[in-house]
């Protein structure tokens, strides 16, 4: 009998060889995360680097599309940091339900989904394609806080305790 070994999100993340930036603290009047029953909601996150600095710039002006996609991946890492910091383990998350990706870009830019793939692909690597890919919106914005290139908020389903 063949069995398929499914790696835990924690093991999958370790296998990627990536590091997590520090979980950001709220800079306004909001909670970075909220648990309601079996759902975890994450507030909008930006691209925080390991040294706590932000990636900044507007896509199509200061950053190209590939730099934008890398910024979205960094947002995903920042969100993973928030999950690990406040929930203790990525294994607490059963699956990604929804992400909303906002792209700070020039008005002529039209490839918002490609940029947000940076985060979606990371989540698929951590939770697998079945549980790591949820529903999604990717939209362009005229500006974002502190001139960050990408902001993403998300909703996850947690494992039952």
Buried (B, 14 or more C-beta within 10 A) or exposed (E): EEEEEEEEBBEBBEEEEBEBBBBBEEEEEEEBBEBEEEEBBBBBBBBBBEEEEBBBBBBBEBBEBEBBBBBBBBBBBBBBBBBBBBBEEBBBBBBBBEBBBBBBBEEEBEBBBBBBBBBBBBBBBBBBEEBBBBEBEBEBBEEBEEBBBBBBBBBBBBEEE
